[in-house]
Amino acid sequence: MDEILFNDIYDKYVNIVWRTAKYYSENETDADEITQLTFVNLLISYEKIRNKNAIESWLRTTAYRLACSQMRRRKLEMLLDDEGLVAQMGEEVPGPDELIFMRKRRRKETELTSTMLEELYQHNPRWYDAVVRAFVLEIPQKEIAEEMGIRLEAFQSMLFRAKKWMKTKYEADYREMK
């Protein structure tokens, strides 16, 4: 996709994508992030889109999926955080210092994830596309494999190699956070 075409699409649809993301995420900050991810996914997937006349629908659907995925992750994080706190502390409520430490740790985890994805994209854009679509967008692996024109087993092998690369490169950083 050339830069001029991307800029034209971006200018034409950015407000629609943002409003869609805001509607489903109910949060302006999340809507900004979802909009950005939607257009990153457009750059990655543009050549695979069969009906170029349906770009608006593709963008809205992608923004919707990202918003839903983000909401599911948040709910899961809240459940895990609540269960984790109860398990760790019994009936105790965390103090201000503990909350600051927990927030700092979450921020570090988010930064590490962003760094990992950025470097994965630099290392192998195809792996990045596979990881984002499978684990961020939560698109079924079979569907992604079909869109990429490969067998499901080949797609799963690609995910395995990408995860192995990330683990090798970032395992020490991950352990340091624990």
C-alpha positions in Angstrom: 0.0 0.0 0.0 1.5 3.3 -1.0 1.6 6.3 1.3 -0.7 8.5 -0.7 -3.5 5.8 -0.7 -3.0 5.1 3.0 -3.3 8.9 3.8 -6.4 9.2 1.6 -8.1 6.3 3.4 -6.9 7.5 6.8 -8.2 11.1 6.2 -11.5 9.8 4.9 -12.3 7.2 7.6 -10.3 8.2 10.8 -13.3 9.9 12.4 -15.6 7.0 11.6 -13.1 4.5 13.1 -12.6 6.7 16.2 -16.4 7.0 16.8 -16.8 3.3 16.4 -14.0 2.6 18.8 -15.4 5.2 21.3 -18.9 3.7 21.1 -17.7 0.2 21.9 -14.9 1.0 24.3 -16.7 3.8 26.0 -13.4 5.6 26.6 -11.6 8.2 24.5 -8.1 7.1 25.4 -9.0 3.5 24.4 -10.6 4.9 21.2 -7.4 6.6 20.3 -5.4 3.4 20.8 -7.9 1.3 19.0 -8.0 3.7 16.0 -4.2 3.6 15.8 -4.2 -0.3 15.9 -7.0 -0.4 13.3 -4.9 1.6 10.8 -1.8 -0.4 11.6 -3.8 -3.5 10.8 -4.9 -1.9 7.6 -1.3 -1.4 6.6 -0.5 -5.0 7.4 -3.6 -6.5 5.8 -4.4 -4.2 2.9 -3.1 -6.6 0.2 -5.2 -9.4 1.6 -8.4 -7.5 1.6 -10.5 -9.0 -1.3 -13.1 -6.2 -1.7 -11.2 -2.9 -1.7 -14.6 -1.1 -2.0 -15.6 -2.3 1.5 -12.7 -0.6 3.3 -15.1 1.3 5.6 -16.8 -2.0 6.7 -13.4 -3.6 7.2 -12.2 -0.7 9.3 -15.4 -0.6 11.4 -15.3 -4.4 12.0 -11.6 -4.3 13.0 -12.2 -1.4 15.4 -15.2 -3.3 16.9 -13.1 -6.5 17.3 -10.3 -4.6 18.9 -12.7 -2.8 21.3 -14.3 -6.1 22.3 -11.0 -7.8 22.7 -9.8 -5.0 24.9 -12.9 -5.1 27.1 -12.6 -8.9 27.5 -9.0 -8.4 28.5 -9.9 -5.7 31.0 -12.6 -7.9 32.6 -10.2 -10.8 32.9 -7.5 -8.6 34.3 -10.0 -7.2 36.9 -11.1 -10.7 37.8 -7.5 -12.0 38.1 -6.4 -8.9 40.0 -9.3 -9.3 42.5 -8.8 -13.0 42.9 -5.0 -12.6 43.1 -5.3 -9.9 45.7 -7.7 -12.0 47.8 -5.5 -15.1 47.5 -2.3 -13.1 48.4 -3.7 -11.0 51.1 -6.7 -12.8 52.5 -9.1 -10.2 53.8 -6.4 -7.4 53.9 -6.9 -4.4 51.6 -3.7 -3.2 49.8 -2.3 0.0 51.2 -1.3 3.0 49.0 2.3 1.9 48.6 1.2 -1.6 47.5 -1.2 -0.1 45.0 1.5 2.2 43.6 3.8 -0.8 43.2 1.1 -2.8 41.5 0.3 0.0 39.0 4.0 0.5 38.3 4.4 -3.2 37.6 1.3 -3.2 35.2 2.9 -0.2 33.4 6.2 -2.0 33.0 4.3 -5.1 31.6 2.5 -2.8 29.1 5.7 -1.2 28.0 7.4 -4.6 27.6 4.5 -5.8 25.5 4.7 -2.7 23.3 8.4 -3.1 22.9 8.1 -6.8 22.1 5.5 -6.2 19.4 7.4 -3.3 17.8 10.6 -5.4 17.6 8.7 -8.4 16.4 7.3 -6.2 13.5 10.9 -5.1 12.7 12.2 -8.7 12.8 9.4 -10.3 10.8 6.2 -8.4 9.8 4.4 -11.6 8.9 5.0 -13.1 12.4 3.8 -9.8 13.8 0.6 -9.9 11.7 0.0 -13.5 12.9 0.5 -12.7 16.5 -1.6 -9.5 16.5 -4.5 -11.1 14.6 -4.5 -14.3 16.7 -3.8 -12.9 20.2 -4.8 -9.2 20.1 -7.7 -9.3 17.6 -8.6 -12.8 18.7 -9.5 -13.9 15.2 -9.8 -17.7 14.9 -6.6 -19.2 13.7 -8.3 -21.2 11.0 -9.7 -18.0 9.5 -6.3 -16.2 9.6 -4.6 -19.2 7.9 -7.2 -19.1 5.2 -6.7 -15.3 4.7 -3.0 -15.8 4.6 -3.4 -18.6 2.1 -1.6 -21.2 4.2 -2.6 -24.4 6.0 -3.7 -24.2 9.6 -0.7 -26.3 10.7 1.7 -23.9 8.9 0.0 -20.9 10.6 0.4 -22.6 14.0 4.0 -23.3 13.3 4.5 -19.6 12.4 2.9 -18.6 15.8 5.2 -21.1 17.6 8.3 -19.7 15.9 7.2 -16.1 16.7 6.5 -17.0 20.4 9.8 -18.8 20.6 11.7 -15.8 19.2 9.9 -13.4 21.7 10.6 -15.8 24.6 14.3 -16.1 23.7 14.7 -12.4 23.3 12.6 -11.2 26.3 12.7 -13.9 28.8 15.2 -12.1 31.0 13.2 -8.9 30.9 10.1 -10.8 31.8 11.8 -12.6 34.7 13.2 -9.3 36.0 9.7 -7.9 36.3 8.6 -10.9 38.4 
